[in-house]
Amino acid sequence: MRRPGCVLAVVAALLSLGLTACSGKPDPEPPPAVVEPQRGGTLRLGVVTPASLDPARATSTHELLLVDQLFDSLTRPSARTAEPLPSLAASWSASADLTTWDFRLRPGATFVNGRPITATDVKYSLDRVASPSTASSASDLLESVTGYAAVATGAATELSGVSAEAPDLVRVRLDRPQSTLPSMLGSPALGVVPREAVEAAGVPFAERPVGSGPFRLLSRDAQRLVLRPADPARAYVDEVEVMLFANEGASYDAFASGPLDWSVVPPGRATSAMGRELVQPYAAELFYGFNLRNPKYADVRFREAIVRAIDRDGIARRIYSGALQARTGFIVEGIPGYVDDPCGERCRLNRVRSRALLAEAFPDGVYPEVVLDHEDEPTQAAVAGDIRTELRGVGISVITRATSAAAYSALLASGQQEVFRLGWIAAYPEADAILGPLFESTSTSNLTGLRLPAVDASLAAALASADPAARVEHFRAAERAVLDAVPVIPLGHFETRTALKPRVRSLEAGVMGTFDATAVWLAAER
């Protein structure tokens, strides 16, 4: 069971991303090839000022990017394939039923102050994320771990399912199989922290963290952070200078004027002549959900008629101008199991078929009035306006109901929403990080109220499968079953746009929106 706080935090995070509208296309020309990476130099990044450098409390994409450099989790996702790779854990193994997992720590792993990292540190870090006192938005990731419910309710202070079996061996016991556990434990929010530094008096850990990752925080002030490699042999650059800005627009202005090597390209901005643009799939999506608890939306023919009346390609083009790619599925590109158009004909724009479905569902010609709920924000108002116009075009009466961001979260938690705008960001690059929270029957993040045994069975089969190919097929079956039930109006998947100066090489951003700065090197400028 996943708690409402998870989905509501995602709503807020999507609004903070600036995933609204953008223009411009990536430079088709790759940078000039250089045979050997060069060492040295300072990589200059522009980010929005973080509220926290504590991985357990990191929520924005900018915060997660920074904590990913300062902390290591047990695993990390491959930027190219999204599969889990060794990080603090050198290897892992599972019981035949996938409910007990052993993670063997990397020999010689230390915090940036030189203290060895042990299994006890891993346990402390996971216990801390699960604890309500930490208020971590990542706590729901640990929901399948034995003892989570007791910690979440305050009945216990430690996860009984996480144990230090030896200084270098962490055991994780689960209440149900989870084949994707290694991927989940690669979340930057589950970075390993030293207890003595977290609990020390003085400067808060979130401001001056002692990390377990490849970089250490050398200095900080209101304008910048300076990171140095904890082990110079692990990175090509000598230093990472992180310039801090109030928003992505200010960061991009600094990139365009020269000082920065990397910045997010904010909505509505064209590619700067100062650099090249990198466009990547991002594990975030946009849709409108039907509140199936409302009898108004009980007839699947009515829901399908609504879906078939909406031009998602037009919305992506007119309103998002490239930041949103029109898609009909839930598994996003870059995550195993992605299919380009899993919904097929049922989700295709066809207003003739839409009117026919309405006539079948309502022979008397009287259709229920549709209420579109969305945040009181210009881009979402534009999307709702487009949907309203298109539904009125097939004879459906529509009103739009805008609510402030804070009140919108409360509306979703109340269950009184009707056809509601929702975004979702996967917490790790696996299909269960999308399908499970949104559509599993026992999930309280399931805001549509969909309850389908076929979906639950396919998700359970995927999580119980040690075979990656079989797991993907089970996830695809779950996605098809959801789409057949038409609980949502699919709109699309997001992409990220970042700008790089020509000298930046080997920067590979994955579907989770972060990158490994140790792999980046700087070419000599001519």
Steps between C-alpha positions, in 0.01 A plus 500: 500500500642837401404810692346816352805704599699333226270603217441846641875562523525402134232754406703773669825377349362508148389858545847592628671348198386771263370229266268736324598616153819528303627548149803411296656179375821322603814564304531197268878531487695317773802668653834429335639163598808486720671166544620529859311668787691786654545559871471828684292814493187627671154391387252783559135407551197724549224376731209641695604562862431177690288499813697198626812298425372216717416213263205390713341843455595568139192544280569731206696388195775747590531366854509140376773589251713646778449222754580250224851649489540520878357161601506144373208263535538123494453496122475752217305490172682470171452821301465294183294196602355600841609163643642510855878512520730459802561808712555458876391141450749306293257212451163367612300181504146394587318200637303290253175676597659849474405594856849495652784697343867520598713799394878467532670838544784616282841439661660822617182710483529805724320819582674814373659548843677165461288294738416154362140445394345195664175310482393678819517832313277363226247378755502834682445686173202285398350513851530877490320533166216281627458699822214754506727741687720533192201596283665346196292491182695182415371305799235323291777334299565278801140393540562135411782468757401292802427726795427809292144538629618494861756775433258708294243497779754571775469156660867427424812703429680250277411291198502143626554385142838675461795350684879525503598135470870589482696826468474470122169314465152657510194274498160631395190291567174582328134429568451410135725423203657799330717422201566871450650559846856558368366776272298655779801511732681707237285805569717803592255561786630177659860621513695365796577747780717484815297507820752704699493780241120501466449520875791734581423834662579818310459557126205296368593194296279622214729804460843342556461130430766234541442283197566149381529589132770593252505872590527687829368844577807722526324830560170680458352844515181661377621504139679169453607157617845364430541123472829313488555134413522296820745280312668686211552170320119456469435823304647680202426856613686667785193679627129554447381855558123512548358847450169556679205688351145591598358326193594315183463816291774675694723194469450487125573871468836435668564212261418716198729780621793267546581398861328159510575169329157344567147618573143387464329673207190662650156509338464722198873551441672427171834323480787733583767561239750451783452124515323187387181352630444155648142368486427190706190298590406564861309268732207740531158499338179697477140383485150571620346236725134405535377469857333162455332529839275764345206324329506765228808328353398138558429417134820411315339613174467852639864499606616369163287760320681771697843353422421472128389863480834642619792587273800428724741569215349845464528567874865389503574718198299812583557521874822311572687562172727197536532456878217245492491212255147372433483142633221260594676274749627522856844338472721783381775480240829394660333267753488126418164407350441824308277463193441790264119476479362232735146639498463490123159560344316552829696819568515629142340834413171411328213739560260295287559199722477726807149612401398141428614389845305783658188394313546141619554601862225765510221415253294795623775738388549645849866481607637565848679829548875452534699692762871542422708554816845655465748724678457876470805540277516643145621192315255265670220750439592494130493119491162491674371763260604291199333190643184697576482631143549155348243332724245770428567428134345154539210628708629452857439785742819586690599735778857551621579534869833660585640457851816640657792257517472453878124458489527271198701251701229508765234448232674187372538368854130558565382280212258772380681568173326411173713488183828618645841609374782288635869461428719215613877466543640149541719473811726244330524370143263204518139463385378414850604849614221627271237227471509393865431834668249613239296184443565225755172438685650543848688819416360812659680698231252338259295816454284367217364224722570232237477152651587221255612151608677457163717804567583387853583148376729624222685737733543224760628261232750759379633562849530125560692437177878476506507491119526859365329412171207331676477791743468747211223296340305494827536877532380546143200276574416718801528814286269354233242398761500853643464659158213268409311628802550865390555652846692799360536736206863442393677817388874434484847449642743779580851559375779701660702761314843598625767717344870411490803700398701335222787410733280272717543135404359165618208650687232230484165589652272207575122474507500605867634844409840485670852417385831373634742793517798267551468392136501856364819647359586834346663538160760769446336815365632635172 
